[in-house]
Amino acid sequence: QPFRRHFRCAPPVLSQCWRERVMASTLRCRGPEGRQRARSQIIVMGMSRSGSSLTTSIIAAMLRNGSRSDETAWRGLGRALPSDSANPGGYYEREDVVRLNYATISSVTGAGWTSFRPDHLLRPAALNASWRAPSGRAKFEASARAILGDMDHHAPWVLKDVRFARTLPVWRPLLRRPLCVIPYRHPGEVASSSRLRSVRLWEEYVMSALTAAREARCPTMLVSFRRWLAPVSASDQARELHSFLHCGEVSGLVSPLDATTTERLLAAVRPSARRNTQSDSAVPRFSPAISRQLTPAALCLWRELESGRALKGHSQRETPLAAQLCYGSGAGRGPAASPLITTRSG
């Protein structure tokens, strides 16, 4: 099977659904005698309000090596972005990473993090050629190298900021064989949970994350917010995530991932995480303002994420398969009417 050709250690007990959630075109999972240089860098990106903080906290706990603190795995010695009423459990982000990504988007595009230039959406690498000031790239690289240098002292590590979906192309030359994780959630739930109330922004960030991972040739796993909320599916997803990191040759993983360890990892799943969660309902109900934004194209992209097909063929296509399936005329919204199809298609 195509999956097994590329992801040789995929445990047979894991479902085909999981196999399709992983873009593993550059992974080679071997026994100890055939290992490549271990990977130690994990990037979490996507759209806000999609469980990225929860997912990062679980990854950080999996990276706990010996007696070190979980915190050093996601912030090193950097300052944590403070928690607030929107995320009382904490964002699991380095404040300097968030500031740098905000500044980079502003410096390159002249706009905020919610505004996409058409040429950057399906070709995030265009960001590399769009610096408004010649000194911008040098300043970015100096700051990024300092952050990565600190994190490498605490390897393996995970860095999370949803805006990596836009800035990964400028970070990528400074990274060494990273793995990527994209948490996702139903667009209606994200829009209902966010102060921005925007399904379109969900579409743009999800598509940008998928494309950035593909362009960076970053082995990628999709992580479902919904699956964290039920004990059985949460345990299954934790094992799948652990297997993805193991097959990605991440050193220092918690092992073995037995029932007791899994229960400890999932202790971060709080009841409050269930707010605005309706995707288990047969017919999810959202406010009229949100429902009007749930276009056939947005729901198509959601289905592609749920099935894992959003990552299928990533390494072979110039334009993501999901973009072609969901934003062509057959998805209910033609290219001319879609904010996403504004560049050449594959």
N, C-alpha and C positions, 0 to 999 in steps of 0.2 A: 504494500500500500504506500502511496506517496508520503504519508506521514512517517512511516517507519523507515523510509529511506533516509530521512533527514534527522529523525529524533530517535536514535537507535535504542535508547534505554527506556522508552515509554513503557511503564509497567502495564501488563495486560489487564490488570484489574481496573485501570482507569478507563473512563467511558470515551466513546468516539466523540461525544459532545466536547469533552475537554480537549481532545486532540485537535479539534477544529478551532478551539479558542487560542491556540498557540501558533504564532508564526515562527517556525523553527528552522528556517532555511539555512541559517548560519551556525546552528548548534550541532555539535558532534558529542554525544554522551558516550563515554567509554569507561572501561574499568580503570583502576588506578594505574595500571601499567601503560595505558594509552592516553593519559590525560595531557591536555595542552596546559599552557600557563593559566592558572586559575583566574576567573573573573572576580572582581571585587566591587564593581560599580553598578548600582541599580537606579534607574530614573523612573519616577512615578509622575504621570501627567494625564491630562484629559480635560474634563469640565468640572467646575466647582459643584459642590452639593451632590457628589456622586459616590461618596464613600472613600475618597482618596486619603483622608486623614486616618480613617479606620484601617484601611489596607496598609498604609505605611507603618502604623503602629504594630500590626501583625508581622510584617516583614522585618521590622527592627527587632522584634522579639525572637524571630527565627535566626537572626544574625548574632544573637547574644553569644559571645565566645568566652567561655570561662566565667570570670566574675565581673566582667566589665558591665557598665550600665547600658541599658537599652538606648538611653538618650544619645550616647556618643555615636551610635550606629546611624543616627539620622541628623545630628547637628554638630558632631565633633566637639570643638570648643567654642563654636559660634553661639550667638544668642538666639534663643527660640522666639519665633513670632508669638506674641502674647495671645492667650485665649480670650474669647469674648462671649457675649450672649448667643451669638450665632453658632459658636463651636466651643462650648464650655470645657470639653475634654482636651482641647488643644489642637493646633493645626499640624503639628509634626513637620514644621518648616523652619529653615534657617532664615532669620530676618534679612540677612545680607543677600541671600539668594533671591528672595522675593523682590527686594529693592532693585537688585541688578537686572532681573528680568523685566520689571516695570520700566526701568530706565532704558534698557535696550530697545524695547518695543517703541517707546516714545522717541528715542534718538533715531531709530531707523525709519519709522513710519510717519513720525510727526503727529501721531494720534495715540489714544489710550488703548488699553488691553482689550476692550470690547469692540474695537474697529479693525476690520480686516481690509487690507489691500487685495484686490482681486488676484493679482499675480502671486500672492503669498499663500493663498488658501490651499490650492492643489499642488503648489510647488513651494513648500516652506523654505527650501534651500535658496530661493530668490532673496531671502533676507540677507544672505551673505554678501550679495552684490548691491545692497541698497543703503549702505551707511551714508547718512547725510553729511557727515563731517569726517575727513580722513583720520582724524585723531580718535574717532569713536571706537573703532575696532581695537586699537592699542589699549585704550582705557578699559574696555571690556575685558580683554585678555589678561591684563594685569590683575584685575579684581577676581576674575574667574580662576586664574592660576592660584591665587592666594587661598581661595575657598577650597579648591580641589586638593591643594597641598595639605591643608589642615585635615580634610576628610580622609586622605590617604594614610594619615598617621593612625586612623581608627578603622582601617579596612577590615572586613568588607563593610560597605556602607550603602545607605539608600538616601537619595535626595528627592524631595517632593515639592513640586510647585506646578499647578495646573498649566501655568504659562510656558512650561517646557514644550507644550504642544506647538508653540510658536517659535521659541528660541532654541530648541534643540540643535538646529543646523549650525548655530554659531558656537555652541558648547561642544559639538561633536568632535572637532579636531583636537580638543584638549582631553577627551575621554579615551580610555583604553578598554575596548571590547565591552561596552556597557550592555546590560539587559534593560528592557523597557516593560513597564506594567501600566496598563490603561484601565482604571476602574470606570465603570459605566452604570447608568441608571436610566429608568424610563424618562423620556423628555418631559412628560407632563409633571412628573414628580419633581424633577429638577427645577422646572420653571415655577412650580408652586412653592418650592422651598427657598427660592432665591429672591432677593429684593429686586432683581432685574426683570423677573417674570418673562423671560425670553426663551422660546424654543429655538428660534433661529440661531441664537448664540450657542446653544447646546450643539446644534448641527455643525456649526463652524468649528468649534473646539474639538469635537469628536473627529470630524473629518481631517482637521489639521494634525491631530495626534496620530491618526492612522498613517497619514502620508509622511509625517516627519519620521516616524519609526521605520517606515519602508525605505525612505531615502537614506537614512543613517545605517541601514542594514542591521538594525537592532532587533535581536530576537525578542519577541513580544508576547505577553499574555494578557488577555482580556479578563477582568475580574468583575463579577456581577455584584452590585450592591444588594440586590434582593436576596441572593443566596447567603449572605452573611446573617440574615435575620431569622433563619430557622435552624435549629440545632443540627439536624442531619446534613442539610445542604452546606451549612457553614463548615462542619467537620470535613466534608468531602472537598470543598473548595480550599480549605487550609492544606489538606494533603496534596492537592493538585498544584497549589502554589509552591509548596515545599519541593515537590518533584521537579517543577519548572526550574527553580533555583539550583537544585542538585544537578539536573541535566545541563544547566548553564555553567556548571563547574564553579559555582560560588563556594569558596572555602569558609570554614568556621560555622556551618549551619548547625542548629540544634538537632541532635540526632540521638536516638531514634524519635520519630514523631508518633509516640504512642498516645493512647487515649488521655492519659493524665496531662501530657505536654500540650496536646491539642486543646484541652479544656482551659489550661492556663492562658494559651495564646488568645483564645476567643473570649476571655474575660473582659476584653475591651469593648465588646458589643453591648451597648447600653440600650435599655428600652426606649430612650428618647430618640434613638436612631430611626425608629419606625415612623416618625412624624412624616406626613405627606407621602406615605408609602401605600400605593393602591394597586401595584402591578400584579398582585396575586388575585385580584378580583377578576371575575369573568369579563365584566365590562367596567373598566376603571372610569370613575367620574371625576371630572375636574371643573373648575369654574368656567363659565362661558368664555371669558377672556383667554384662558389657557386652551380650552378645547378648540377655539377657532385657529390657533396656531399649529395644531397637530395635523399638519398636511399629510397627504399620502406619502410624500417623499420622506418626511421626518419619521413616520411610522415604519416605512420601509427600512430606513437606516437602523432603527431600533431592532427590527426583526433580524437584520443582518448581524448585529452585535449579539443578540441572544443565541442565534444559531452557530456563531463562530465564523460565518462566511465573510464577515467584514475583513478578516485577515487572509482569506484564501487568495492565493496567487500574488501576494504582496511583493515577492521578490522578482516576479516576472513582468509586472505591469507598471507603465509610467504613471497611469492614473489608477487609484484604488478601485478594485472591483465594485465596492459599495457605491462609489460615486457614479459609476456607469449604470449600475442596476437601479439606483434610487433617484437619480437626478436627470435621467433621460426622459423622453416623452412617454415611455411606457410606465413610468412611476407616478403619473398623474400630474406632473409639473414639468413642462418642457424646459430645455436649456435656457431659452431666452427669458423665461420667467423665474428661473432659479438663481438665487444669489450665490450658489456654489459652483455652478458650471460657467465659469467666466474665463477659463484658460483652455488650451487645446486638450482634447481628450486622447486617451491612449489608443 
